[in-house]
Structure formats: C-alpha cells, structure tokens
C-alpha cells in the first residue's frame, strides 16, 4: 500500500522503512505512528523480509521527536492514547522477531531517540545527536524512553539525560551503549548495508531465537532466563538451518539458510 508519511524499499531480503517528513524533521505524529505500526507488521508477516532498516529522510534528522504542534492540542485522555500508541509501536519493533537496524544520520531526539532505542542495533553518523529533551516542554518521555534508557545505560545516565534534557554527541552515545557503532557520515549507508547483509545471510530462526531470548529472557529472573535460553537452544536442533549450518562448517563452505 502507499503511505503518506513513509517510504519503503526492498533490497534482497532487507527492507528499508524511511520516515519521510523531512520538512518536519521526520517528527512523529499520530498518522506516522499508525503507518509505522502497519509497515512493521507487514515486514513481520513477509517471509521474504529477513532484516529491517529504519531510517529518516533528509540530512538533518533521523527523527527529531514527536510532533509538538499536534501535541499541544491533546487532552490528558488523548495524550494517554498517544503514549500508548507510541509504546505499542516501539514494543512491536522490539518484538518483531527479525533484526531491526536504525540508521541515524542526524538528530534522534525525544520520540526519535525512543524509536532508535526500540531497534536492536543502532548505527550512527559521527554527526548524529541524541537526547531526551521533554523536560524543557514540561513533559516526561512517553514512548518508553525512561525504561529503555535505564536498561541500556543504567539509572544514573538515564536520570542525567532525562532530568537535564541535554543533547549528547554520537561518540558519547556509543560510550554509553546507546549506539552500537559510530561511523563517518560518508560511510553510514555502506556500513548499514554491510550489517544488514550479514544479518540477512544468517539463519532467520536462530536470529529470532536470539532476539526473543535476550529481550524476553532479559526481563526475567536469571533462572527463568536460563530456562528460556535452554528451550530456544533445543528448538534450534529441530531446524533444517541448524543441520545446514553444522554441515557447512564441517565441509568448510558458506551455509545457505532458508528459515526452516
């Protein structure tokens, strides 16, 4: 289907979903959140898609935040609905069952940083900026920022970024564990493509198992997480991909995985 606020493109098994509101620095309004939810659901259901890259149009911003102009008209009830919709989108990305790579070329602020943190891997240009500036609007993060930031960086850093609302550069974001990798601006596209291609060539069911075990198991007590890991490990032995992977290793060739 055609989207009003997004564009999508497939390159082999990699689907790129781009927030396409560069005149608004790709800000998230209700329509964009709804379209992103639909686009990710389509990617989840499409077996030909093994990896998703999430990007923002233009040079200035990945996503600069939520659409402030739209937010000013929200009642508390509508604000709660907006928060729930944003959180559901982020949780859907996190639980997609396929790797999602955020390609961050510029500002990732507020809702944009929350969107990036919901992705499994984040590759940033050295020019990228990050922050949770909601305090300056008399607000708190509403799309999961307080929770994912705490889990990524620890309580102290989460308190610093949310209470002070200051932007940080890509280098510090990488040191804090917010960003997976920082690259020169002119190498961003190639770096993301290489990462996506590596993921697309991996065993889809094993990727899904790793994502589920780390994301779901990481929220459990250790014994429960270990039991979850053992279950996923055992299930992998029922797959054709496991037999292909082990055979290829013994035969000293590259495996070809089919997600079976």
Beta strands, then each sheet from edge to edge (+ up, - down):
strand 1: 6-11
strand 2: 14-19
strand 3: 51-56
strand 4: 61-63
strand 5: 99-104
strand 6: 107-109
strand 7: 121-125
strand 8: 129-131
strand 9: 168-169
strand 10: 181-183
sheet 1: 1+ 2- 3- 5- 7- 10-
sheet 2: 4+ 6+ 8+ 9-
end
